[in-house]
Amino acid sequence: MSPRSLLAACLSLAFALSPVAADTVFVLEADTWSRPRSAETLVGMPPLREAVRLLQGDEDRRLAIRHPDSEQGELWAAELRDWLAALGIPSARVNVAADAAVHDELELVIRP
């Protein structure tokens, strides 16, 4: 087998074994989330707007809200989940989880 053929075979195998799509992560910073909230301000938050746009693009996609591992982080995430439900996102498509690596922000993870 020539070096070129071997390289092509290796690349083909690498692409075949890689996931079809990766998670997409948007960050909603604490400063942004601390602003007074209404449906209008939520829709105006770029990370949230983009996450919802992607989520609505495919019914198989799910949203994971990763939050700081603290009571405050849990409250932020629960409030966001409630807002999303009020805006028409089915709660069955939203998962909330604490993450010790997340600080002063909410991570909105769209999963294929």
Biopython code that builds the backbone (N, CA, C, O; Angstrom):
import numpy as np
from Bio.PDB.StructureBuilder import StructureBuilder

atoms = [
    (1, "MET", "N", (0.856, -1.166, 0.000)),
    (1, "MET", "CA", (0.000, 0.000, 0.000)),
    (1, "MET", "C", (0.904, 1.233, 0.000)),
    (1, "MET", "O", (1.856, 1.325, 0.775)),
    (2, "SER", "N", (0.589, 2.162, -0.874)),
    (2, "SER", "CA", (1.400, 3.379, -0.980)),
    (2, "SER", "C", (1.130, 4.290, 0.220)),
    (2, "SER", "O", (0.088, 4.173, 0.865)),
    (3, "PRO", "N", (2.065, 5.196, 0.522)),
    (3, "PRO", "CA", (1.854, 6.133, 1.631)),
    (3, "PRO", "C", (0.577, 6.952, 1.445)),
    (3, "PRO", "O", (-0.136, 7.214, 2.414)),
    (4, "ARG", "N", (0.288, 7.352, 0.226)),
    (4, "ARG", "CA", (-0.909, 8.151, -0.047)),
    (4, "ARG", "C", (-2.171, 7.329, 0.244)),
    (4, "ARG", "O", (-3.119, 7.840, 0.839)),
    (5, "SER", "N", (-2.182, 6.066, -0.173)),
    (5, "SER", "CA", (-3.333, 5.188, 0.078)),
    (5, "SER", "C", (-3.502, 4.933, 1.574)),
    (5, "SER", "O", (-4.619, 4.903, 2.090)),
    (6, "LEU", "N", (-2.382, 4.753, 2.254)),
    (6, "LEU", "CA", (-2.426, 4.522, 3.695)),
    (6, "LEU", "C", (-2.989, 5.748, 4.416)),
    (6, "LEU", "O", (-3.808, 5.611, 5.324)),
    (7, "LEU", "N", (-2.556, 6.934, 4.017)),
    (7, "LEU", "CA", (-3.063, 8.168, 4.605)),
    (7, "LEU", "C", (-4.557, 8.297, 4.353)),
    (7, "LEU", "O", (-5.312, 8.631, 5.266)),
    (8, "ALA", "N", (-4.991, 8.039, 3.134)),
    (8, "ALA", "CA", (-6.413, 8.126, 2.796)),
    (8, "ALA", "C", (-7.229, 7.144, 3.633)),
    (8, "ALA", "O", (-8.313, 7.484, 4.108)),
    (9, "ALA", "N", (-6.716, 5.934, 3.812)),
    (9, "ALA", "CA", (-7.422, 4.932, 4.609)),
    (9, "ALA", "C", (-7.520, 5.372, 6.070)),
    (9, "ALA", "O", (-8.566, 5.202, 6.696)),
    (10, "CYS", "N", (-6.453, 5.929, 6.612)),
    (10, "CYS", "CA", (-6.450, 6.400, 8.001)),
    (10, "CYS", "C", (-7.432, 7.549, 8.194)),
    (10, "CYS", "O", (-8.172, 7.576, 9.178)),
    (11, "LEU", "N", (-7.442, 8.492, 7.266)),
    (11, "LEU", "CA", (-8.372, 9.618, 7.359)),
    (11, "LEU", "C", (-9.811, 9.146, 7.258)),
    (11, "LEU", "O", (-10.675, 9.628, 7.991)),
    (12, "SER", "N", (-10.077, 8.217, 6.365)),
    (12, "SER", "CA", (-11.434, 7.678, 6.223)),
    (12, "SER", "C", (-11.884, 7.022, 7.519)),
    (12, "SER", "O", (-13.022, 7.205, 7.950)),
    (13, "LEU", "N", (-10.999, 6.263, 8.133)),
    (13, "LEU", "CA", (-11.319, 5.605, 9.390)),
    (13, "LEU", "C", (-11.559, 6.637, 10.492)),
    (13, "LEU", "O", (-12.487, 6.488, 11.286)),
    (14, "ALA", "N", (-10.741, 7.669, 10.546)),
    (14, "ALA", "CA", (-10.904, 8.709, 11.568)),
    (14, "ALA", "C", (-12.251, 9.401, 11.425)),
    (14, "ALA", "O", (-12.935, 9.632, 12.422)),
    (15, "PHE", "N", (-12.643, 9.734, 10.198)),
    (15, "PHE", "CA", (-13.932, 10.386, 9.984)),
    (15, "PHE", "C", (-15.082, 9.444, 10.291)),
    (15, "PHE", "O", (-16.107, 9.878, 10.817)),
    (16, "ALA", "N", (-14.937, 8.182, 9.977)),
    (16, "ALA", "CA", (-15.995, 7.201, 10.235)),
    (16, "ALA", "C", (-16.217, 7.004, 11.729)),
    (16, "ALA", "O", (-17.343, 6.751, 12.157)),
    (17, "LEU", "N", (-15.154, 7.116, 12.530)),
    (17, "LEU", "CA", (-15.262, 6.897, 13.964)),
    (17, "LEU", "C", (-15.619, 8.158, 14.738)),
    (17, "LEU", "O", (-15.961, 8.076, 15.918)),
    (18, "SER", "N", (-15.547, 9.311, 14.103)),
    (18, "SER", "CA", (-15.849, 10.554, 14.810)),
    (18, "SER", "C", (-17.360, 10.730, 14.916)),
    (18, "SER", "O", (-18.099, 10.240, 14.062)),
    (19, "PRO", "N", (-17.828, 11.427, 15.958)),
    (19, "PRO", "CA", (-19.261, 11.637, 16.094)),
    (19, "PRO", "C", (-19.796, 12.447, 14.922)),
    (19, "PRO", "O", (-19.080, 13.241, 14.312)),
    (20, "VAL", "N", (-21.065, 12.227, 14.625)),
    (20, "VAL", "CA", (-21.691, 12.911, 13.495)),
    (20, "VAL", "C", (-21.759, 14.409, 13.767)),
    (20, "VAL", "O", (-21.492, 15.216, 12.877)),
    (21, "ALA", "N", (-22.110, 14.776, 14.971)),
    (21, "ALA", "CA", (-22.201, 16.188, 15.316)),
    (21, "ALA", "C", (-21.748, 16.366, 16.762)),
    (21, "ALA", "O", (-21.944, 15.484, 17.598)),
    (22, "ALA", "N", (-21.157, 17.484, 17.036)),
    (22, "ALA", "CA", (-20.678, 17.768, 18.387)),
    (22, "ALA", "C", (-21.677, 18.659, 19.113)),
    (22, "ALA", "O", (-22.527, 19.300, 18.494)),
    (23, "ASP", "N", (-21.559, 18.687, 20.430)),
    (23, "ASP", "CA", (-22.378, 19.602, 21.212)),
    (23, "ASP", "C", (-22.000, 21.033, 20.853)),
    (23, "ASP", "O", (-20.848, 21.323, 20.530)),
    (24, "THR", "N", (-22.981, 21.917, 20.913)),
    (24, "THR", "CA", (-22.747, 23.339, 20.704)),
    (24, "THR", "C", (-23.003, 24.034, 22.032)),
    (24, "THR", "O", (-24.059, 23.847, 22.637)),
    (25, "VAL", "N", (-22.047, 24.832, 22.488)),
    (25, "VAL", "CA", (-22.146, 25.465, 23.803)),
    (25, "VAL", "C", (-22.248, 26.982, 23.653)),
    (25, "VAL", "O", (-21.458, 27.609, 22.947)),
    (26, "PHE", "N", (-23.241, 27.553, 24.336)),
    (26, "PHE", "CA", (-23.399, 29.003, 24.420)),
    (26, "PHE", "C", (-23.261, 29.376, 25.891)),
    (26, "PHE", "O", (-23.714, 28.638, 26.766)),
    (27, "VAL", "N", (-22.639, 30.514, 26.164)),
    (27, "VAL", "CA", (-22.405, 30.938, 27.549)),
    (27, "VAL", "C", (-23.251, 32.165, 27.855)),
    (27, "VAL", "O", (-23.190, 33.181, 27.161)),
    (28, "LEU", "N", (-24.039, 32.040, 28.910)),
    (28, "LEU", "CA", (-24.848, 33.147, 29.403)),
    (28, "LEU", "C", (-24.200, 33.595, 30.705)),
    (28, "LEU", "O", (-24.314, 32.919, 31.728)),
    (29, "GLU", "N", (-23.521, 34.735, 30.664)),
    (29, "GLU", "CA", (-22.750, 35.203, 31.817)),
    (29, "GLU", "C", (-23.660, 35.749, 32.910)),
    (29, "GLU", "O", (-24.766, 36.218, 32.643)),
    (30, "ALA", "N", (-23.179, 35.681, 34.134)),
    (30, "ALA", "CA", (-23.952, 36.126, 35.289)),
    (30, "ALA", "C", (-24.364, 37.586, 35.155)),
    (30, "ALA", "O", (-25.478, 37.945, 35.537)),
    (31, "ASP", "N", (-23.486, 38.438, 34.617)),
    (31, "ASP", "CA", (-23.832, 39.855, 34.440)),
    (31, "ASP", "C", (-25.036, 40.021, 33.525)),
    (31, "ASP", "O", (-25.907, 40.853, 33.779)),
    (32, "THR", "N", (-25.083, 39.236, 32.473)),
    (32, "THR", "CA", (-26.212, 39.296, 31.541)),
    (32, "THR", "C", (-27.469, 38.771, 32.222)),
    (32, "THR", "O", (-28.536, 39.374, 32.114)),
    (33, "TRP", "N", (-27.344, 37.654, 32.920)),
    (33, "TRP", "CA", (-28.501, 37.032, 33.556)),
    (33, "TRP", "C", (-29.023, 37.873, 34.721)),
    (33, "TRP", "O", (-30.194, 37.749, 35.083)),
    (34, "SER", "N", (-28.183, 38.725, 35.318)),
    (34, "SER", "CA", (-28.605, 39.517, 36.475)),
    (34, "SER", "C", (-29.501, 40.695, 36.101)),
    (34, "SER", "O", (-30.100, 41.318, 36.977)),
    (35, "ARG", "N", (-29.596, 41.002, 34.822)),
    (35, "ARG", "CA", (-30.470, 42.102, 34.390)),
    (35, "ARG", "C", (-31.931, 41.732, 34.648)),
    (35, "ARG", "O", (-32.285, 40.553, 34.671)),
    (36, "PRO", "N", (-32.779, 42.752, 34.844)),
    (36, "PRO", "CA", (-34.211, 42.434, 35.003)),
    (36, "PRO", "C", (-34.697, 41.632, 33.796)),
    (36, "PRO", "O", (-34.368, 41.936, 32.650)),
    (37, "ARG", "N", (-35.493, 40.595, 34.090)),
    (37, "ARG", "CA", (-35.901, 39.692, 33.021)),
    (37, "ARG", "C", (-37.368, 39.840, 32.665)),
    (37, "ARG", "O", (-38.236, 40.023, 33.519)),
    (38, "SER", "N", (-37.602, 39.754, 31.376)),
    (38, "SER", "CA", (-38.943, 39.669, 30.798)),
    (38, "SER", "C", (-38.775, 38.819, 29.551)),
    (38, "SER", "O", (-37.652, 38.529, 29.140)),
    (39, "ALA", "N", (-39.875, 38.424, 28.953)),
    (39, "ALA", "CA", (-39.776, 37.637, 27.717)),
    (39, "ALA", "C", (-38.972, 38.407, 26.673)),
    (39, "ALA", "O", (-38.172, 37.821, 25.945)),
    (40, "GLU", "N", (-39.184, 39.706, 26.604)),
    (40, "GLU", "CA", (-38.488, 40.532, 25.611)),
    (40, "GLU", "C", (-36.977, 40.572, 25.862)),
    (40, "GLU", "O", (-36.189, 40.451, 24.923)),
    (41, "THR", "N", (-36.571, 40.741, 27.125)),
    (41, "THR", "CA", (-35.126, 40.789, 27.396)),
    (41, "THR", "C", (-34.478, 39.425, 27.179)),
    (41, "THR", "O", (-33.341, 39.347, 26.715)),
    (42, "LEU", "N", (-35.192, 38.352, 27.511)),
    (42, "LEU", "CA", (-34.642, 37.013, 27.280)),
    (42, "LEU", "C", (-34.399, 36.764, 25.803)),
    (42, "LEU", "O", (-33.340, 36.269, 25.417)),
    (43, "VAL", "N", (-35.367, 37.101, 24.984)),
    (43, "VAL", "CA", (-35.226, 36.901, 23.539)),
    (43, "VAL", "C", (-34.098, 37.768, 22.992)),
    (43, "VAL", "O", (-33.506, 37.436, 21.965)),
    (44, "GLY", "N", (-33.795, 38.874, 23.667)),
    (44, "GLY", "CA", (-32.724, 39.761, 23.231)),
    (44, "GLY", "C", (-31.328, 39.329, 23.658)),
    (44, "GLY", "O", (-30.344, 39.941, 23.241)),
    (45, "MET", "N", (-31.220, 38.293, 24.476)),
    (45, "MET", "CA", (-29.905, 37.815, 24.920)),
    (45, "MET", "C", (-29.326, 36.901, 23.838)),
    (45, "MET", "O", (-29.834, 35.800, 23.627)),
    (46, "PRO", "N", (-28.260, 37.349, 23.143)),
    (46, "PRO", "CA", (-27.740, 36.564, 22.014)),
    (46, "PRO", "C", (-27.448, 35.092, 22.311)),
    (46, "PRO", "O", (-27.821, 34.242, 21.502)),
    (47, "PRO", "N", (-26.798, 34.744, 23.436)),
    (47, "PRO", "CA", (-26.538, 33.311, 23.648)),
    (47, "PRO", "C", (-27.831, 32.497, 23.754)),
    (47, "PRO", "O", (-27.926, 31.389, 23.227)),
    (48, "LEU", "N", (-28.808, 33.058, 24.433)),
    (48, "LEU", "CA", (-30.077, 32.359, 24.608)),
    (48, "LEU", "C", (-30.844, 32.280, 23.292)),
    (48, "LEU", "O", (-31.415, 31.243, 22.954)),
    (49, "ARG", "N", (-30.849, 33.377, 22.564)),
    (49, "ARG", "CA", (-31.539, 33.411, 21.265)),
    (49, "ARG", "C", (-30.954, 32.368, 20.319)),
    (49, "ARG", "O", (-31.700, 31.644, 19.659)),
    (50, "GLU", "N", (-29.633, 32.284, 20.248)),
    (50, "GLU", "CA", (-28.986, 31.326, 19.346)),
    (50, "GLU", "C", (-29.220, 29.883, 19.798)),
    (50, "GLU", "O", (-29.439, 28.999, 18.969)),
    (51, "ALA", "N", (-29.174, 29.648, 21.102)),
    (51, "ALA", "CA", (-29.413, 28.293, 21.613)),
    (51, "ALA", "C", (-30.830, 27.839, 21.286)),
    (51, "ALA", "O", (-31.034, 26.703, 20.860)),
    (52, "VAL", "N", (-31.802, 28.712, 21.482)),
    (52, "VAL", "CA", (-33.197, 28.364, 21.182)),
    (52, "VAL", "C", (-33.381, 28.155, 19.684)),
    (52, "VAL", "O", (-34.113, 27.255, 19.271)),
    (53, "ARG", "N", (-32.733, 28.968, 18.876)),
    (53, "ARG", "CA", (-32.837, 28.812, 17.420)),
    (53, "ARG", "C", (-32.344, 27.428, 16.999)),
    (53, "ARG", "O", (-33.001, 26.741, 16.217)),
    (54, "LEU", "N", (-31.190, 27.027, 17.518)),
    (54, "LEU", "CA", (-30.659, 25.699, 17.199)),
    (54, "LEU", "C", (-31.555, 24.588, 17.734)),
    (54, "LEU", "O", (-31.793, 23.590, 17.053)),
    (55, "LEU", "N", (-32.041, 24.765, 18.934)),
    (55, "LEU", "CA", (-32.901, 23.760, 19.551)),
    (55, "LEU", "C", (-34.170, 23.555, 18.731)),
    (55, "LEU", "O", (-34.603, 22.421, 18.521)),
    (56, "GLN", "N", (-34.760, 24.643, 18.272)),
    (56, "GLN", "CA", (-35.999, 24.553, 17.506)),
    (56, "GLN", "C", (-35.783, 24.034, 16.089)),
    (56, "GLN", "O", (-36.741, 23.642, 15.423)),
    (57, "GLY", "N", (-34.548, 24.026, 15.627)),
    (57, "GLY", "CA", (-34.254, 23.562, 14.275)),
    (57, "GLY", "C", (-34.369, 22.065, 14.101)),
    (57, "GLY", "O", (-34.416, 21.583, 12.970)),
    (58, "ASP", "N", (-34.416, 21.308, 15.198)),
    (58, "ASP", "CA", (-34.475, 19.844, 15.108)),
    (58, "ASP", "C", (-35.105, 19.315, 16.396)),
    (58, "ASP", "O", (-34.581, 19.542, 17.486)),
    (59, "GLU", "N", (-36.214, 18.620, 16.269)),
    (59, "GLU", "CA", (-36.935, 18.136, 17.453)),
    (59, "GLU", "C", (-36.164, 17.091, 18.249)),
    (59, "GLU", "O", (-36.509, 16.819, 19.399)),
    (60, "ASP", "N", (-35.130, 16.503, 17.662)),
    (60, "ASP", "CA", (-34.314, 15.521, 18.383)),
    (60, "ASP", "C", (-33.265, 16.183, 19.270)),
    (60, "ASP", "O", (-32.693, 15.528, 20.141)),
    (61, "ARG", "N", (-33.009, 17.462, 19.064)),
    (61, "ARG", "CA", (-32.001, 18.158, 19.871)),
    (61, "ARG", "C", (-32.520, 18.381, 21.286)),
    (61, "ARG", "O", (-33.722, 18.508, 21.524)),
    (62, "ARG", "N", (-31.585, 18.424, 22.199)),
    (62, "ARG", "CA", (-31.886, 18.660, 23.609)),
    (62, "ARG", "C", (-31.003, 19.788, 24.120)),
    (62, "ARG", "O", (-29.916, 20.035, 23.596)),
    (63, "LEU", "N", (-31.492, 20.469, 25.157)),
    (63, "LEU", "CA", (-30.738, 21.548, 25.786)),
    (63, "LEU", "C", (-30.345, 21.111, 27.187)),
    (63, "LEU", "O", (-31.195, 20.714, 27.984)),
    (64, "ALA", "N", (-29.067, 21.184, 27.479)),
    (64, "ALA", "CA", (-28.569, 20.958, 28.837)),
    (64, "ALA", "C", (-28.127, 22.309, 29.378)),
    (64, "ALA", "O", (-27.328, 23.008, 28.755)),
    (65, "ILE", "N", (-28.648, 22.666, 30.529)),
    (65, "ILE", "CA", (-28.234, 23.898, 31.199)),
    (65, "ILE", "C", (-27.264, 23.485, 32.298)),
    (65, "ILE", "O", (-27.663, 22.878, 33.292)),
    (66, "ARG", "N", (-25.991, 23.816, 32.114)),
    (66, "ARG", "CA", (-24.982, 23.531, 33.142)),
    (66, "ARG", "C", (-24.807, 24.799, 33.969)),
    (66, "ARG", "O", (-24.647, 25.895, 33.430)),
    (67, "HIS", "N", (-24.840, 24.630, 35.270)),
    (67, "HIS", "CA", (-24.770, 25.790, 36.159)),
    (67, "HIS", "C", (-23.735, 25.565, 37.250)),
    (67, "HIS", "O", (-23.317, 24.432, 37.491)),
    (68, "PRO", "N", (-23.314, 26.668, 37.925)),
    (68, "PRO", "CA", (-22.375, 26.516, 39.032)),
    (68, "PRO", "C", (-22.956, 25.577, 40.094)),
    (68, "PRO", "O", (-24.167, 25.541, 40.311)),
    (69, "ASP", "N", (-22.095, 24.839, 40.735)),
    (69, "ASP", "CA", (-22.513, 23.887, 41.764)),
    (69, "ASP", "C", (-22.735, 24.636, 43.077)),
    (69, "ASP", "O", (-21.969, 24.494, 44.030)),
    (70, "SER", "N", (-23.801, 25.435, 43.100)),
    (70, "SER", "CA", (-24.140, 26.233, 44.277)),
    (70, "SER", "C", (-25.651, 26.451, 44.275)),
    (70, "SER", "O", (-26.328, 26.205, 43.277)),
    (71, "GLU", "N", (-26.159, 26.915, 45.404)),
    (71, "GLU", "CA", (-27.596, 27.198, 45.480)),
    (71, "GLU", "C", (-27.975, 28.296, 44.483)),
    (71, "GLU", "O", (-29.006, 28.204, 43.816)),
    (72, "GLN", "N", (-27.147, 29.325, 44.385)),
    (72, "GLN", "CA", (-27.410, 30.414, 43.437)),
    (72, "GLN", "C", (-27.445, 29.888, 42.002)),
    (72, "GLN", "O", (-28.340, 30.235, 41.231)),
    (73, "GLY", "N", (-26.474, 29.055, 41.649)),
    (73, "GLY", "CA", (-26.443, 28.486, 40.304)),
    (73, "GLY", "C", (-27.671, 27.651, 40.014)),
    (73, "GLY", "O", (-28.223, 27.700, 38.915)),
    (74, "GLU", "N", (-28.096, 26.881, 41.007)),
    (74, "GLU", "CA", (-29.296, 26.055, 40.848)),
    (74, "GLU", "C", (-30.533, 26.927, 40.629)),
    (74, "GLU", "O", (-31.395, 26.598, 39.814)),
    (75, "LEU", "N", (-30.613, 28.033, 41.358)),
    (75, "LEU", "CA", (-31.742, 28.956, 41.188)),
    (75, "LEU", "C", (-31.732, 29.597, 39.802)),
    (75, "LEU", "O", (-32.780, 29.715, 39.167)),
    (76, "TRP", "N", (-30.545, 30.015, 39.326)),
    (76, "TRP", "CA", (-30.456, 30.597, 37.980)),
    (76, "TRP", "C", (-30.970, 29.615, 36.941)),
    (76, "TRP", "O", (-31.787, 29.963, 36.089)),
    (77, "ALA", "N", (-30.479, 28.380, 37.023)),
    (77, "ALA", "CA", (-30.838, 27.368, 36.025)),
    (77, "ALA", "C", (-32.324, 27.026, 36.085)),
    (77, "ALA", "O", (-32.965, 26.860, 35.046)),
    (78, "ALA", "N", (-32.875, 26.919, 37.292)),
    (78, "ALA", "CA", (-34.302, 26.608, 37.435)),
    (78, "ALA", "C", (-35.154, 27.736, 36.858)),
    (78, "ALA", "O", (-36.164, 27.483, 36.201)),
    (79, "GLU", "N", (-34.746, 28.974, 37.105)),
    (79, "GLU", "CA", (-35.503, 30.103, 36.559)),
    (79, "GLU", "C", (-35.435, 30.115, 35.034)),
    (79, "GLU", "O", (-36.441, 30.360, 34.367)),
    (80, "LEU", "N", (-34.260, 29.850, 34.487)),
    (80, "LEU", "CA", (-34.135, 29.806, 33.030)),
    (80, "LEU", "C", (-34.997, 28.689, 32.449)),
    (80, "LEU", "O", (-35.679, 28.889, 31.444)),
    (81, "ARG", "N", (-34.970, 27.520, 33.074)),
    (81, "ARG", "CA", (-35.804, 26.407, 32.603)),
    (81, "ARG", "C", (-37.284, 26.810, 32.620)),
    (81, "ARG", "O", (-38.017, 26.499, 31.682)),
    (82, "ASP", "N", (-37.722, 27.494, 33.669)),
    (82, "ASP", "CA", (-39.115, 27.942, 33.756)),
    (82, "ASP", "C", (-39.445, 28.956, 32.662)),
    (82, "ASP", "O", (-40.518, 28.896, 32.062)),
    (83, "TRP", "N", (-38.521, 29.890, 32.402)),
    (83, "TRP", "CA", (-38.735, 30.863, 31.326)),
    (83, "TRP", "C", (-38.842, 30.159, 29.977)),
    (83, "TRP", "O", (-39.707, 30.492, 29.167)),
    (84, "LEU", "N", (-37.979, 29.201, 29.740)),
    (84, "LEU", "CA", (-38.018, 28.478, 28.467)),
    (84, "LEU", "C", (-39.350, 27.759, 28.295)),
    (84, "LEU", "O", (-39.913, 27.748, 27.201)),
    (85, "ALA", "N", (-39.857, 27.158, 29.369)),
    (85, "ALA", "CA", (-41.165, 26.490, 29.306)),
    (85, "ALA", "C", (-42.262, 27.510, 29.005)),
    (85, "ALA", "O", (-43.163, 27.241, 28.210)),
    (86, "ALA", "N", (-42.185, 28.675, 29.641)),
    (86, "ALA", "CA", (-43.181, 29.723, 29.390)),
    (86, "ALA", "C", (-43.126, 30.229, 27.953)),
    (86, "ALA", "O", (-44.132, 30.674, 27.402)),
    (87, "LEU", "N", (-41.939, 30.155, 27.352)),
    (87, "LEU", "CA", (-41.774, 30.600, 25.966)),
    (87, "LEU", "C", (-42.044, 29.478, 24.957)),
    (87, "LEU", "O", (-41.861, 29.670, 23.755)),
    (88, "GLY", "N", (-42.478, 28.306, 25.443)),
    (88, "GLY", "CA", (-42.891, 27.247, 24.535)),
    (88, "GLY", "C", (-41.909, 26.117, 24.306)),
    (88, "GLY", "O", (-42.157, 25.256, 23.462)),
    (89, "ILE", "N", (-40.800, 26.094, 25.031)),
    (89, "ILE", "CA", (-39.844, 24.989, 24.892)),
    (89, "ILE", "C", (-40.301, 23.871, 25.837)),
    (89, "ILE", "O", (-40.364, 24.084, 27.047)),
    (90, "PRO", "N", (-40.619, 22.689, 25.307)),
    (90, "PRO", "CA", (-41.069, 21.597, 26.186)),
    (90, "PRO", "C", (-40.010, 21.249, 27.233)),
    (90, "PRO", "O", (-38.835, 21.073, 26.910)),
    (91, "SER", "N", (-40.442, 21.154, 28.477)),
    (91, "SER", "CA", (-39.491, 20.884, 29.562)),
    (91, "SER", "C", (-38.816, 19.525, 29.404)),
    (91, "SER", "O", (-37.734, 19.313, 29.953)),
    (92, "ALA", "N", (-39.424, 18.608, 28.673)),
    (92, "ALA", "CA", (-38.807, 17.301, 28.440)),
    (92, "ALA", "C", (-37.538, 17.411, 27.600)),
    (92, "ALA", "O", (-36.723, 16.489, 27.583)),
    (93, "ARG", "N", (-37.366, 18.530, 26.904)),
    (93, "ARG", "CA", (-36.176, 18.729, 26.068)),
    (93, "ARG", "C", (-35.072, 19.480, 26.803)),
    (93, "ARG", "O", (-34.020, 19.753, 26.225)),
    (94, "VAL", "N", (-35.301, 19.818, 28.080)),
    (94, "VAL", "CA", (-34.341, 20.619, 28.851)),
    (94, "VAL", "C", (-33.876, 19.830, 30.073)),
    (94, "VAL", "O", (-34.686, 19.317, 30.845)),
    (95, "ASN", "N", (-32.569, 19.746, 30.231)),
    (95, "ASN", "CA", (-31.965, 19.074, 31.375)),
    (95, "ASN", "C", (-31.108, 20.096, 32.118)),
    (95, "ASN", "O", (-30.400, 20.889, 31.498)),
    (96, "VAL", "N", (-31.176, 20.074, 33.432)),
    (96, "VAL", "CA", (-30.401, 20.999, 34.263)),
    (96, "VAL", "C", (-29.411, 20.186, 35.090)),
    (96, "VAL", "O", (-29.780, 19.182, 35.698)),
    (97, "ALA", "N", (-28.149, 20.626, 35.109)),
    (97, "ALA", "CA", (-27.135, 19.889, 35.868)),
    (97, "ALA", "C", (-26.080, 20.833, 36.423)),
    (97, "ALA", "O", (-25.636, 21.764, 35.750)),
    (98, "ALA", "N", (-25.688, 20.573, 37.667)),
    (98, "ALA", "CA", (-24.583, 21.320, 38.281)),
    (98, "ALA", "C", (-23.271, 20.838, 37.676)),
    (98, "ALA", "O", (-23.117, 19.665, 37.334)),
    (99, "ASP", "N", (-22.332, 21.767, 37.554)),
    (99, "ASP", "CA", (-21.012, 21.434, 37.012)),
    (99, "ASP", "C", (-19.983, 22.249, 37.785)),
    (99, "ASP", "O", (-19.983, 23.478, 37.717)),
    (100, "ALA", "N", (-19.117, 21.576, 38.511)),
    (100, "ALA", "CA", (-18.111, 22.262, 39.331)),
    (100, "ALA", "C", (-17.154, 23.103, 38.501)),
    (100, "ALA", "O", (-16.495, 23.993, 39.037)),
    (101, "ALA", "N", (-17.065, 22.838, 37.205)),
    (101, "ALA", "CA", (-16.166, 23.600, 36.334)),
    (101, "ALA", "C", (-16.806, 24.893, 35.830)),
    (101, "ALA", "O", (-16.137, 25.706, 35.194)),
    (102, "VAL", "N", (-18.086, 25.087, 36.107)),
    (102, "VAL", "CA", (-18.803, 26.282, 35.637)),
    (102, "VAL", "C", (-18.854, 27.296, 36.777)),
    (102, "VAL", "O", (-19.250, 26.964, 37.895)),
    (103, "HIS", "N", (-18.449, 28.545, 36.486)),
    (103, "HIS", "CA", (-18.431, 29.603, 37.494)),
    (103, "HIS", "C", (-19.027, 30.873, 36.902)),
    (103, "HIS", "O", (-18.686, 31.254, 35.782)),
    (104, "ASP", "N", (-19.910, 31.526, 37.640)),
    (104, "ASP", "CA", (-20.459, 32.834, 37.270)),
    (104, "ASP", "C", (-21.056, 32.869, 35.869)),
    (104, "ASP", "O", (-20.967, 33.881, 35.174)),
    (105, "GLU", "N", (-21.668, 31.754, 35.455)),
    (105, "GLU", "CA", (-22.297, 31.700, 34.136)),
    (105, "GLU", "C", (-23.196, 30.477, 34.068)),
    (105, "GLU", "O", (-23.136, 29.581, 34.911)),
    (106, "LEU", "N", (-24.021, 30.469, 33.050)),
    (106, "LEU", "CA", (-24.786, 29.282, 32.691)),
    (106, "LEU", "C", (-24.284, 28.842, 31.331)),
    (106, "LEU", "O", (-24.108, 29.667, 30.435)),
    (107, "GLU", "N", (-24.053, 27.564, 31.170)),
    (107, "GLU", "CA", (-23.664, 27.036, 29.863)),
    (107, "GLU", "C", (-24.887, 26.368, 29.253)),
    (107, "GLU", "O", (-25.498, 25.484, 29.854)),
    (108, "LEU", "N", (-25.227, 26.804, 28.059)),
    (108, "LEU", "CA", (-26.359, 26.244, 27.333)),
    (108, "LEU", "C", (-25.788, 25.307, 26.287)),
    (108, "LEU", "O", (-25.164, 25.747, 25.321)),
    (109, "VAL", "N", (-26.000, 24.030, 26.477)),
    (109, "VAL", "CA", (-25.391, 23.018, 25.616)),
    (109, "VAL", "C", (-26.475, 22.381, 24.763)),
    (109, "VAL", "O", (-27.401, 21.756, 25.280)),
    (110, "ILE", "N", (-26.352, 22.546, 23.453)),
    (110, "ILE", "CA", (-27.286, 21.915, 22.523)),
    (110, "ILE", "C", (-26.681, 20.583, 22.124)),
    (110, "ILE", "O", (-25.560, 20.514, 21.619)),
    (111, "ARG", "N", (-27.447, 19.528, 22.360)),
    (111, "ARG", "CA", (-26.976, 18.177, 22.023)),
    (111, "ARG", "C", (-27.781, 17.644, 20.853)),
    (111, "ARG", "O", (-29.008, 17.748, 20.830)),
    (112, "PRO", "N", (-27.079, 17.068, 19.877)),
    (112, "PRO", "CA", (-27.792, 16.521, 18.706)),
    (112, "PRO", "C", (-28.637, 15.309, 19.070)),
    (112, "PRO", "O", (-29.297, 14.734, 18.204)),
]
sb = StructureBuilder()
sb.init_structure("model")
sb.init_model(0)
sb.init_chain("A")
sb.init_seg("    ")
for serial, (resi, resn, name, xyz) in enumerate(atoms, 1):
    if name == "N":
        sb.init_residue(resn, " ", resi, " ")
    sb.init_atom(name, np.array(xyz, "f"), 0.0, 1.0, " ", f" {name:<3s}", serial, name[0])
structure = sb.get_structure()
